[in-house]
Amino acid sequence: MNTNTASPEALRETMIKKVKEMGYAQRPEVERVLWDVPRHEFVPEASPDAAYDPYQAVITHRFSDGASLSCASAPFVVAMMLDQLNVQPGNRVLEIGAGTGYNASLLAELTGDAANVVTIDIDADVTAQAAHALTATGYHEVRVITGDGAASVPEHAPYDRIIATVSPWDIPQAWWDQLVPGARLVVPLRWRGQARSVAFAYQDGRLVADAIELCGFVYLVGEDEGELTAPITDDKTITLHWDRDQNVNPDALRGILDQPRTTAWSGTTIAGDEPHDGVWLRLTVTDPRVCRINAPADTPPEVCDPVQAYRSPVLVNGDSLAYLTSRRRENGDHVRWELGAIGHGPTAAKLAEHLCNEVRFWSVERDQRKPKLIAYPASTPDNDLNGTIIDKTHSRLVLSYDETPDTAQTNAQARG
């Protein structure tokens, strides 16, 4: 039996304190609205403890297969994205993915007029619940629309701010078209198998990123999907996920994990609570072969032992692959984890060592230096682009690093 007698206000105070300790709610106005809006009233099916858990998303709707369809994002993610969005009083705001209505209420507080906020979701049950919660909490002027988020809501455009709380593979053309000059777009964008909450500023017909943070969201329903998936084991439990512009032939990799493995170690260690996702982000700039391998958590390590179950970076080269792994390293009571690579196939050794070199390069600065990311319209010619180009349907992503002579030399060594 739950014996916690803390009030929602006390739980909210603890939530905000922990969110700030994580480095989010940096903007005073974001901290203020987290205080002002009663999150538990938007997720009545959850206990107050769960509603105010800073790390926990509250799932409210599921697909028929049990996968999450809609939820209230974890408070630290909410705060992170609102920091990125930088809503100003009077801004017209569009939210893609209505969820519980909680985020729309925060947006209403930030812009100062609930009528300036439009939230859209493709599922009628989701929008009905969001509209009910918004009305019950005093935000009845928020416009709640049932429809295709990829098409946006043109009747209320243009927008000063667009935020997506569902994860698209591309930036739909309607979003480009409905931004005013100087607007901001915050979107959990997917490329090369991973998702990042990217904060874009709309400048001179292009979207220039000024913040890139790790995240994970329900996929945007209804868009032209560009991520492909296929199993590489006979039982179909271990899968690869790659972008359609990548040269991956899953038939050439079927049964690859049954072949002898080659393991290499980088000498780079991390603490148990230290992030390593910057390795993956770096690889999206430096190596066009990177994508994702998914292995269930109960997969025997002798079969497949990625650094993280369900989503880890992997390099695919024809009939060979190498994925990121780790091993425990102890020095007395001091425990760290060494990053390495496991490869299979004819070029496994070369791929594994290359991946270790990339880890070593990342280790020099860890996550202090992130790449530049600019999204251009799909019609932009190659001559106008400078960096690693990732082509999508409506946009062309360009990633690059500003490198000093020293880092350029290290990068060249890492790439072999």
C-alpha positions in Angstrom: 0.0 0.0 0.0 1.3 3.5 -0.8 1.9 5.3 2.4 3.3 8.5 0.8 1.4 11.5 2.2 3.4 14.2 0.4 1.1 16.8 -1.1 1.2 17.5 -4.9 2.8 20.8 -4.1 5.6 19.2 -2.2 6.1 16.6 -4.9 6.2 19.3 -7.5 8.8 21.2 -5.5 11.0 18.1 -5.4 10.5 17.5 -9.1 11.6 20.9 -10.0 14.6 20.7 -7.7 15.8 17.5 -9.4 15.1 18.8 -12.9 17.2 21.8 -12.2 20.0 19.6 -10.7 20.0 17.8 -14.1 20.7 21.1 -15.8 17.2 21.8 -17.2 14.6 24.5 -16.5 17.5 26.9 -17.0 15.1 29.7 -18.1 13.3 31.3 -15.2 10.1 31.3 -17.1 10.3 27.6 -17.6 10.8 27.0 -13.9 7.9 29.3 -13.2 5.4 27.5 -15.4 6.5 24.1 -14.0 5.5 25.5 -10.6 2.2 27.0 -11.8 0.7 24.0 -13.7 -0.6 21.0 -11.7 0.9 18.1 -13.7 -1.0 15.5 -11.7 -4.3 16.8 -12.9 -3.3 15.9 -16.5 -2.6 12.3 -15.6 -5.3 11.3 -13.1 -4.7 7.6 -13.8 -1.2 7.9 -12.3 -0.3 8.3 -8.6 1.0 11.7 -7.6 4.4 10.1 -7.0 4.4 8.9 -10.6 3.1 12.1 -12.0 5.9 14.1 -10.4 8.7 11.6 -10.9 11.2 13.8 -12.9 12.5 10.8 -14.9 9.2 9.0 -15.7 6.9 9.4 -18.7 3.3 8.5 -18.0 1.8 6.5 -20.8 -1.9 7.2 -21.4 -2.6 5.5 -24.7 -1.2 2.5 -26.5 -1.3 0.9 -29.9 -3.0 -2.5 -30.3 0.4 -4.2 -30.1 1.1 -2.5 -26.7 3.5 0.1 -27.9 3.2 3.6 -26.6 0.9 5.9 -28.6 0.7 8.9 -26.3 2.1 9.9 -23.0 3.1 12.8 -20.7 6.8 13.1 -21.3 9.1 12.9 -18.4 9.4 16.3 -16.6 13.1 16.7 -17.3 12.4 16.2 -21.1 9.6 18.7 -20.9 11.8 21.3 -19.3 14.7 20.6 -21.7 12.6 21.2 -24.7 10.9 24.3 -23.3 14.3 25.7 -22.6 15.2 25.0 -26.3 11.9 26.5 -27.6 12.4 29.9 -25.8 8.7 31.0 -26.0 8.2 34.7 -25.7 5.1 36.5 -24.6 2.6 36.8 -27.5 4.2 34.0 -29.6 1.9 31.9 -31.7 2.8 28.3 -30.9 2.0 25.0 -32.6 2.5 21.7 -30.8 2.6 18.5 -32.8 1.4 15.7 -30.5 -1.2 16.7 -28.0 -0.4 14.1 -25.4 -2.3 14.8 -22.2 -2.6 18.5 -22.7 0.0 19.2 -20.0 2.6 20.6 -22.4 0.0 22.8 -24.1 -0.9 24.3 -20.8 2.8 25.1 -20.1 3.0 26.7 -23.6 -0.2 28.7 -22.8 1.5 30.1 -19.6 4.7 30.9 -21.5 3.0 32.8 -24.3 0.6 34.5 -22.0 -2.6 33.7 -24.0 -4.0 30.2 -24.3 -5.7 31.2 -27.6 -2.2 31.5 -29.1 -1.6 27.8 -28.6 -2.6 25.1 -31.1 -2.0 21.4 -30.4 -2.8 18.6 -32.9 -2.8 14.8 -32.7 -3.9 12.2 -35.2 -5.8 10.1 -32.6 -9.2 11.3 -31.6 -9.1 9.7 -28.2 -5.9 11.5 -27.4 -7.3 14.9 -28.4 -10.5 14.3 -26.5 -8.6 13.5 -23.3 -6.3 16.5 -23.8 -9.2 18.9 -24.5 -11.0 17.6 -21.4 -7.9 18.1 -19.2 -7.2 21.6 -20.6 -10.8 22.7 -20.0 -10.8 21.3 -16.5 -7.6 23.2 -15.6 -8.7 26.5 -17.0 -7.0 26.4 -20.5 -10.1 25.9 -22.5 -8.9 28.5 -25.1 -6.1 26.2 -26.3 -7.1 25.0 -29.8 -7.1 21.2 -29.8 -7.2 19.7 -33.3 -7.6 16.1 -34.5 -5.6 15.7 -37.7 -2.3 14.8 -39.3 0.5 16.6 -37.6 2.7 16.3 -40.6 0.3 18.6 -42.4 0.4 21.0 -39.5 -2.6 23.4 -39.0 -2.5 25.9 -41.8 -5.7 27.7 -40.8 -4.0 29.1 -37.7 -0.5 29.7 -39.3 2.0 31.2 -39.4 3.8 30.3 -36.2 6.5 31.9 -34.1 7.3 28.5 -32.4 6.6 24.9 -33.4 7.4 22.1 -31.0 7.0 18.4 -31.8 6.5 15.9 -29.0 6.4 13.0 -31.5 9.5 12.0 -33.4 9.7 12.5 -37.2 12.3 11.1 -39.6 12.1 14.3 -41.7 10.9 17.9 -41.3 7.6 18.0 -43.1 7.2 20.7 -45.8 4.2 22.1 -44.0 6.4 22.9 -41.0 8.9 24.8 -43.2 6.1 26.7 -44.9 4.3 27.8 -41.6 7.3 29.3 -39.8 7.8 33.1 -39.7 11.3 34.4 -40.2 13.2 34.2 -36.9 10.9 31.4 -35.6 12.1 28.5 -33.6 11.4 24.8 -34.2 12.1 22.1 -31.6 11.8 18.6 -32.9 13.0 15.1 -31.8 14.5 14.4 -35.2 15.8 11.0 -36.2 18.8 10.3 -38.4 21.2 7.3 -38.6 19.1 5.3 -36.1 19.2 7.8 -33.2 16.9 10.6 -32.1 17.9 14.0 -30.8 15.8 16.9 -29.6 17.1 19.6 -32.0 16.4 23.3 -31.5 16.4 25.1 -34.8 16.3 28.8 -35.6 14.7 29.7 -39.0 17.2 31.9 -40.7 17.3 32.9 -44.4 15.3 29.9 -45.5 17.3 27.3 -43.6 17.0 25.9 -40.1 20.2 26.3 -38.0 20.5 24.2 -34.9 21.7 25.8 -31.7 21.0 22.9 -29.3 21.1 19.1 -29.8 20.1 16.8 -26.9 19.5 13.1 -26.6 15.8 12.0 -26.4 13.3 9.4 -27.4 9.7 9.8 -28.5 6.8 8.0 -30.1 7.2 8.3 -33.9 5.2 10.7 -35.9 2.3 8.9 -37.5 1.4 9.6 -41.1 4.7 10.9 -42.5 6.7 9.3 -45.4 8.9 7.1 -43.3 12.5 6.9 -44.3 13.9 4.5 -41.7 14.1 0.9 -42.8 14.1 -2.2 -40.5 15.1 -5.8 -41.0 16.1 -8.8 -38.8 19.5 -10.3 -39.0 18.8 -13.4 -36.9 16.6 -16.4 -37.9 14.3 -15.8 -34.8 14.0 -12.1 -35.9 14.7 -10.8 -32.4 17.8 -8.8 -33.4 17.3 -6.1 -36.0 19.0 -3.4 -37.9 17.5 0.1 -38.5 19.0 2.4 -41.2 18.1 5.3 -43.4 16.9 4.7 -46.9 19.9 6.7 -48.3 22.3 4.2 -46.8 23.8 1.2 -48.5 22.6 -1.7 -46.3 21.6 -5.1 -47.6 20.0 -7.1 -44.8 20.1 -10.3 -46.8 23.9 -10.2 -46.8 23.9 -9.9 -43.0 21.3 -12.6 -42.2 23.1 -15.0 -39.8 26.1 -12.7 -39.5 26.1 -13.1 -35.6 26.7 -16.8 -36.0 30.1 -16.1 -37.6 33.2 -15.8 -35.3 33.4 -12.5 -33.5 36.4 -10.1 -33.4 36.6 -7.8 -30.3 38.7 -4.7 -29.9 39.0 -2.3 -26.9 39.5 1.4 -27.0 41.1 2.0 -23.7 38.5 4.7 -23.1 36.5 4.3 -19.9 33.3 5.9 -18.6 31.6 6.0 -15.2 28.4 4.0 -14.8 26.3 7.2 -14.9 28.4 8.9 -17.6 26.8 9.3 -21.0 28.4 7.8 -24.1 25.8 8.8 -26.7 28.2 11.4 -28.1 30.0 8.6 -29.8 26.9 7.9 -31.9 26.3 11.6 -32.7 29.9 11.9 -33.8 29.6 8.9 -36.1 26.7 10.5 -37.9 29.2 13.2 -39.0 32.3 11.1 -39.6 31.0 7.7 -41.0 28.1 7.2 -43.5 27.9 3.5 -42.4 26.5 4.1 -38.9 23.0 2.9 -38.1 21.3 1.1 -35.2 21.3 -2.4 -33.9 18.5 -3.6 -31.6 19.0 -6.6 -29.3 16.5 -7.4 -26.6 17.8 -7.1 -23.0 17.6 -10.9 -22.5 19.8 -11.6 -25.5 22.7 -13.9 -24.3 25.9 -11.8 -24.5 27.7 -14.6 -26.4 25.1 -14.0 -29.2 25.1 -10.2 -29.2 26.5 -7.8 -26.5 25.8 -4.2 -27.4 26.6 -1.3 -25.1 22.9 -0.7 -24.7 20.0 -3.1 -25.3 17.5 -2.1 -28.0 19.5 0.8 -29.4 23.3 0.9 -30.0 25.4 2.2 -32.9 26.6 -0.2 -35.5 28.8 0.2 -38.6 27.6 -1.9 -41.5 30.0 -2.5 -44.5 28.6 -5.0 -47.0 28.6 -8.4 -45.4 30.3 -7.2 -42.2 29.4 -5.2 -39.1 30.8 -3.9 -35.9 28.8 -2.5 -32.9 29.7 -0.6 -29.8 30.1 -2.7 -26.6 31.5 -2.3 -23.1 33.1 -4.3 -20.3 33.4 -3.7 -16.6 36.8 -2.6 -15.3 37.6 -2.7 -11.6 40.4 -1.0 -9.6 39.7 -1.8 -6.0 36.4 -0.2 -5.2 36.6 2.0 -8.3 34.5 0.7 -11.1 34.4 2.0 -14.7 33.3 0.7 -18.1 35.6 0.4 -21.1 34.1 1.0 -24.5 35.0 -1.3 -27.3 33.6 -2.9 -30.5 32.5 -6.4 -31.5 32.7 -7.3 -35.2 31.5 -10.1 -37.4 32.2 -10.9 -41.0 35.2 -10.7 -43.4 36.2 -7.1 -42.5 35.2 -7.3 -38.8 38.7 -6.6 -37.4 39.1 -3.4 -39.5 35.6 -2.2 -38.6 36.0 -2.9 -34.9 39.3 -1.0 -34.7 37.9 1.9 -36.7 35.0 2.1 -34.2 37.5 2.1 -31.3 39.4 4.9 -33.0 36.2 7.0 -33.2 35.6 6.3 -29.5 39.2 7.5 -28.7 38.6 10.7 -30.7 35.3 11.4 -28.9 37.0 10.8 -25.6 39.3 13.8 -26.1 36.5 16.3 -25.4 33.6 13.9 -24.6 30.4 15.8 -25.2 31.7 19.3 -24.8 31.9 19.8 -28.5 28.9 19.0 -30.6 28.6 19.2 -34.3 27.0 21.9 -36.3 23.7 20.9 -37.8 21.8 22.9 -40.5 18.7 21.7 -42.3 18.2 23.0 -45.9 15.2 22.6 -48.2 15.4 19.5 -50.3 15.9 21.5 -53.5 19.2 23.0 -52.3 22.1 22.1 -54.7 25.2 20.3 -53.5 27.4 23.4 -54.3 25.6 25.3 -51.5 26.3 22.6 -48.9 29.5 22.1 -46.9 29.7 19.0 -44.6 28.2 15.6 -44.3 25.0 15.5 -46.2 22.0 13.3 -45.1 19.2 13.5 -47.7 15.6 13.2 -46.6 12.3 13.9 -48.4 11.8 17.5 -47.6 15.1 18.5 -46.2 18.9 18.0 -46.5 20.7 17.7 -43.2 24.3 19.0 -43.2 26.5 18.1 -40.2 30.1 19.3 -39.6 32.7 20.1 -37.0 34.8 23.2 -36.6 38.2 21.6 -36.1 41.5 23.0 -34.9 44.6 21.7 -36.6 45.2 19.4 -33.6 41.7 17.9 -33.7 41.8 17.6 -37.5 44.9 15.5 -37.2 43.4 13.3 -34.5 40.3 12.9 -36.6 42.3 11.8 -39.6 44.1 9.2 -37.4 40.8 8.0 -36.0 39.4 7.5 -39.5 42.4 5.5 -40.5 
